[in-house]
Amino acid sequence: MTVSRPASITTNPLRERDPELVHRLAAFCGNVNDILADQFAAHHFQRHGLTPQHRPHDLEDLKAAAIVLRMLTKPSWNQNDFAVFDAFWRQAMCFDVLADEFEAERHRIQHLVQSARSDLQLQKETLWP
């Protein structure tokens, strides 16, 4: 019989230490999703010769921002969430609207994510040496 390791999770330290920031991130996530939907609609309109209402944004930057914001507002994180952060954080910060809105918090967010990653790794090593 094989014993598998349970999925390790850690609570989102942003929720504990700065609930107002998480509230802002969640609201901004809704805005990014709206921009993303508008972008898809604009693409459809352009194909039919109509003029889009909004200035187009880089689609890859928008997708990365939506993915990272979703991760940052989750109640808890696991290894997959850290992989998502690593894969998309830099691209998300290329989305100028997100970068402008959260520039003052950027380093704090990165630090808290790294701290949570370290806590999860320590928890994993303690449970499964």
C-alpha positions in Angstrom: 0.0 0.0 0.0 1.4 3.4 -1.0 0.8 6.4 1.1 0.5 9.6 -1.0 1.4 13.0 0.3 -1.6 15.2 1.0 -1.6 18.4 -1.1 0.0 21.1 1.1 -1.7 24.4 1.3 -1.1 27.7 3.1 -3.5 30.5 3.9 -3.2 33.6 1.7 -1.1 35.9 3.9 -2.5 38.9 2.0 -5.9 38.1 3.4 -4.6 38.0 6.9 -2.2 41.0 6.8 -3.9 43.3 4.4 -7.6 42.5 3.8 -8.1 46.0 2.2 -5.4 45.1 -0.4 -7.2 41.8 -1.2 -10.4 43.7 -1.5 -8.8 46.1 -4.0 -7.2 43.2 -5.9 -10.6 41.4 -6.1 -12.3 44.6 -7.4 -9.6 45.1 -9.9 -9.8 41.5 -11.0 -13.4 42.2 -11.9 -12.3 45.2 -13.9 -9.7 43.2 -15.7 -12.2 40.6 -16.6 -14.5 43.3 -18.0 -11.6 44.7 -20.1 -10.8 41.2 -21.3 -14.4 40.6 -22.3 -14.5 44.0 -24.1 -11.3 43.1 -25.9 -12.8 39.9 -27.2 -15.9 41.8 -28.3 -13.7 44.4 -30.0 -12.0 41.7 -31.9 -15.4 40.4 -33.1 -16.4 43.9 -34.1 -13.2 44.5 -36.0 -13.8 41.3 -38.0 -17.1 42.7 -39.0 -15.8 46.2 -39.9 -17.1 48.0 -36.8 -14.9 50.2 -34.6 -14.2 49.1 -31.1 -15.1 51.4 -28.2 -11.9 51.0 -26.2 -8.2 51.1 -26.9 -7.0 47.6 -27.3 -4.6 46.1 -24.8 -2.1 43.3 -25.3 -4.1 40.2 -24.9 -1.3 38.2 -23.3 -0.8 40.9 -20.7 -4.5 40.9 -19.9 -4.7 37.2 -19.6 -1.7 37.1 -17.3 -3.2 39.9 -15.1 -6.5 38.0 -14.8 -4.7 34.8 -13.9 -2.5 36.4 -11.3 -5.3 38.5 -9.7 -7.4 35.3 -9.4 -4.5 33.6 -7.6 -3.8 36.5 -5.3 -7.4 36.7 -4.1 -7.8 33.0 -3.3 -8.3 32.1 0.4 -5.4 29.6 0.3 -2.5 28.7 -1.9 -0.8 25.5 -2.9 2.3 24.6 -5.0 0.3 25.1 -8.2 -0.6 28.6 -7.2 3.0 29.5 -6.7 3.8 28.0 -10.2 1.0 30.2 -11.6 2.5 33.3 -9.9 6.0 32.4 -11.2 4.7 31.9 -14.7 2.5 35.0 -15.0 3.6 37.7 -12.5 6.1 39.4 -14.7 3.8 39.4 -17.7 0.9 40.6 -15.6 3.0 43.6 -14.5 3.5 44.4 -18.2 -0.2 45.2 -18.2 0.1 49.0 -17.7 -3.2 49.4 -16.0 -2.4 46.8 -13.3 1.2 48.1 -12.9 0.0 51.6 -12.4 -2.7 50.6 -9.9 -0.5 48.4 -7.7 3.0 49.8 -8.2 3.2 50.9 -4.5 2.2 47.3 -3.4 4.2 45.4 -6.0 7.2 44.6 -3.8 5.1 43.8 -0.7 3.0 41.4 -2.8 6.1 39.6 -4.1 7.5 39.4 -0.6 4.4 38.0 0.9 4.1 35.4 -1.9 7.7 34.3 -1.3 7.1 34.2 2.4 4.1 32.0 2.0 6.0 29.8 -0.4 8.8 29.3 2.2 6.2 28.6 4.9 4.6 25.9 2.7 8.0 24.4 1.9 8.8 24.3 5.6 5.4 22.8 6.4 6.0 20.2 3.7 9.4 19.3 5.1 8.1 19.1 8.6 5.2 16.8 7.6 7.2 14.7 5.2 10.9 14.6 6.0 
